[in-house]
Amino acid sequence: MFADLILPVSVPGTFSYLVPSELENNVAVGCRVVVNFGKGRKLYSGIVSRLNDGTSLLPAIKPILSVLDNAPIVTSQQLDLWYRISDHYMCTLGEVMLAAMPGALVLTSETRLVAAADKPTNWSGNNKHDALMDALELRQEMNLGEAGQLLGLKDPMPVIKQLLDQGALMIAEEIGEKFTPRMDRFVKLSPEASTEEALHTWFDKLDKAPKLLGMLMRYVEISQCLSEEPREVKRDLLLRSTSTTAAHLKKLVEKGLFVVYERPAGSLPSSSARGRKKELSEAQRAALREVQDALLEKPVCLLHGVTASGKTELYMELIDAAMQRGEQTLYLLPEIALTTQVIGRLRDRFGDRVSVFHSRLSPRERTELWLRMLNDPAGHPLMVGARSALFLPFHKLGLIVVDEEHDASYKQHDPSPRYNARDMAVILAGLHQAKVVLGSATPSMESFFNAHQGKYGLARLLVRHGDAVLPKVVRVDLADAQKRKRMRGYFSETLLKGIEDAIARKEQAIIFQNRRGYVPVWQCESCGWVPECQHCDVSLTYHKQQHGLRCHYCGRTYPPPVNCSACGSNRLRMIGFGTEKIEEELALLLPDARIARMDQDTTRGKHAFERILSRFGDGDLDVLVGTQMVTKGLDFDQVTVVGIINADHLMRFPDMRAHERAFQMMSQVAGRSGRKRDPGTVFIQARDIQHPVIGLVVAHDTEGMYTRELEHRRAHGYPPFTRLVRFTLKHRLEERVSHSAEALAAMLRERLGDRVLGPEPPPVARVRDKHLRAILVKLDRNAYRSEKEFMREVIDRLFAEQAHRAVQLVVDVDPM
């Protein structure tokens, strides 16, 4: 018997190994086995993808050394998905395996082992176990290969697996801060003080303590504790609204009036009514019927629903129906860090049937979740996660919901596989005979095209829920405002007055600037010199908080220059602006406003993102300044003003999707305004205020944007009429990479002709000391498979030559 294995290496194909007769009854497709691979005889755990009887064509074939699992840990549908991703995105199966599986399930000779810190070393009497634990007490850490030498074993993995399963060993990569959710603290009346009669007694007791009495009266007002539907009161909100301190609250707790308790942010109280449905509006019921009818005929339905239309409620109805049928649901979100509110709403409806898979889980927690899903699929009827949740082991998947399907975060950029989770969700659903719902207020061109062509179903929900209406969009001409001296820094008087009026009405504002940092460029006024990264061909961005220049490509930081490096002049000026400068300037213009910034720099810390959103949601902030983070998944009642500082930058990006992205970002950030009763206003500042894209945002015309953009794509042969593949070549020597790029382009043109664009240096032509060349290829949709196969043959032929072997090639299929 022979087994074809997928190994965690970036080498194409599967690898055949002999199954020794004593292991034939233990080996199964989807199990991990241990093998030697390569000349260095390194050990790897591979996944069995196929078993076959017969004779091998290879003159000498290595045997499998051991089997690690009693039952498969990868399902047949997962293996099928891996093959489809490898084939479509032109990457190796090993790369897919590394992306798909938790690190603790992928063992190699280089895997580093440590003794579990939370367990005392107990000697078991097993000589091999005890010898290894003794060695780890002395050395603290060793890799798996060293463990094999110590134990005198050719294959130490079965011994290692036993110790891992017992919890005596840990993989070093697993050791990290265990994910603990941020906790919210709440205040409630003690059981003895919760009646109306008891409250009157407390009012009398506190008559001579005005601060404490004021706190109790405010609590009764906020909580509505004497009504049929009392509300929870956050500790911080109570202190803030009464101008009291924690010491005052502590006194009332000690006296027996209040109890302080806590629970994870975003979760709901255990006493809340689980499973309670919200009444759907007539428009929602009609859209739900459209989705259900479409899914009877087609496997995929696109739900085009405007912002704040209540798409999540429709998803929950579909999820509930899937649960009633005993099916699992996968709910994909673009970025799990931005979805606290969505998860809270799902848990309100479905309680502990909601599982969450995200990047902040420790490697051990991810492994445990994977194994629990294998052993108890019924215990995970609803899985919420970002793009990597696609790879989890589902058994009876019936529905996949892809929320905000247009979002570029669904595309993996580095490392390989560079897959799009939206597209692979459709493939995964096909493998399980499941249905897919794609939802967005601004659908991607590809999804809209598929819906208009009849490949997908199409449902529309074009009115906001309840009494809310779409916001009014006001265009502000920056050139005219500057000429009339109506600019105050980067804010027009029109936008500034809108923010001031909102704050005066106790409402909130969001300011959008899609560039982080303080200023993007320092420049010498004498000669025009601009400081650049020493390892990348890009200018450095100044971050005032750290008082340093930072490269946003390689992450290196540099001290700000005092003099020009070219001419020695000390006349250096700052050009441009980022979110950090916008926040500072707004604080000077509105000194009494409470302002916070949300970008990659302010959300790095643990729970930093949730803290900012919590403060904004509690009304502790008046203005939130941010990058595209503020365009996603935010639902706040009091936001009535949105300001877009510079729309021109969004539309002038050198990319064929620039207008589509600009429309999506402006429409999405505009959609944060006026989501409840009060109508919202969106101020778009630009110099080219008559640009057609801005006009379409003003009109909330998604269909018009699709029609306009589609004609441009058709005329120039871009998706959805073709498929794109981008080749990026990298090498430290510019001559080498240029020569290889020219050779690759010439070979591709033999069949593809002028559909091969390039090679040319990208906008940033050197990153981390490597020179880059880019080639863009347009593939005929009708001959896609044969043309892609041709490209594979060209790559294999070219990079087999010694002159090109050292050049790194990155292949990106369907680049975003």
Salt bridges, closest charged atoms under 4 A:
ASP4 OD2 - ARG50 NH2 2.80
ASP69 OD1 - ARG32 NH2 2.86
ASP87 OD2 - ARG785 NH2 2.94
ASP87 OD1 - ARG792 NH2 3.36
GLU110 OE2 - LYS42 NZ 3.78
GLU141 OE2 - ARG112 NH1 2.95
GLU146 OE1 - ARG139 NH2 3.21
ASP165 OD2 - LYS161 NZ 2.95
GLU173 OE2 - ARG112 NE 3.63
GLU174 OE2 - ARG364 NE 3.52
GLU177 OE2 - LYS606 NZ 3.04
ASP184 OD1 - ARG182 NH1 2.90
ASP184 OD2 - LYS234 NZ 3.71
GLU196 OE2 - HIS200 NE2 3.98
GLU221 OE2 - ARG218 NH1 3.00
GLU232 OE1 - ARG263 NH2 2.56
ASP236 OD1 - ARG235 NH1 3.14
GLU279 OE2 - ARG285 NH1 3.81
GLU282 OE1 - ARG285 NH2 2.81
GLU282 OE2 - ARG289 NH2 3.76
GLU313 OE2 - ARG345 NH2 3.21
GLU317 OE2 - ARG349 NH2 3.34
ASP320 OD2 - LYS277 NZ 3.81
ASP320 OD2 - ARG349 NH2 3.29
GLU327 OE1 - ARG325 NH2 3.03
GLU335 OE2 - LYS632 NZ 2.55
GLU365 OE2 - LYS178 NZ 3.10
GLU404 OE1 - HIS406 ND1 3.85
GLU405 OE1 - ARG422 NH1 3.51
ASP407 OD1 - LYS632 NZ 3.42
ASP414 OD1 - ARG418 NH2 2.79
ASP423 OD1 - ARG422 NE 3.09
GLU446 OE2 - ARG657 NH1 2.96
ASP480 OD1 - ARG484 NE 2.95
ASP501 OD2 - LYS497 NZ 2.88
GLU507 OE1 - ARG505 NE 2.81
GLU525 OE1 - ARG571 NH2 3.04
ASP537 OD1 - ARG766 NE 3.00
GLU583 OE1 - ARG597 NE 2.85
GLU584 OE1 - LYS544 NZ 2.51
ASP599 OD2 - ARG597 NH1 2.97
ASP601 OD1 - ARG516 NH1 2.82
ASP601 OD2 - HIS543 ND1 3.25
ASP601 OD1 - ARG550 NH1 3.02
ASP601 OD1 - ARG604 NH2 3.28
GLU610 OE2 - ARG360 NH1 2.87
ASP618 OD1 - LYS234 NZ 3.46
ASP620 OD1 - ARG240 NE 3.35
ASP620 OD1 - ARG594 NH1 3.88
ASP620 OD2 - ARG615 NE 3.41
ASP622 OD1 - ARG594 NH2 2.87
ASP635 OD1 - ARG675 NE 2.97
ASP648 OD1 - ARG652 NH2 3.98
GLU660 OE1 - ARG657 NH1 3.87
GLU660 OE1 - ARG713 NH2 2.76
GLU703 OE1 - HIS452 NE2 3.42
GLU703 OE2 - ARG460 NH2 2.80
GLU709 OE1 - ARG708 NH1 3.99
GLU709 OE2 - ARG713 NE 3.44
GLU711 OE2 - ARG714 NH2 3.48
GLU734 OE2 - ARG773 NH2 2.87
ASP769 OD2 - HIS535 ND1 2.85
ASP769 OD2 - ARG732 NH1 3.94
ASP769 OD1 - ARG766 NH1 3.49
GLU787 OE2 - ARG755 NH2 2.93
GLU789 OE1 - ARG792 NH1 3.32
GLU801 OE1 - HIS804 NE2 3.60
ASP812 OD1 - LYS411 NZ 2.91
ASP814 OD2 - HIS88 NE2 2.95
ASP814 OD2 - ARG723 NH2 2.94
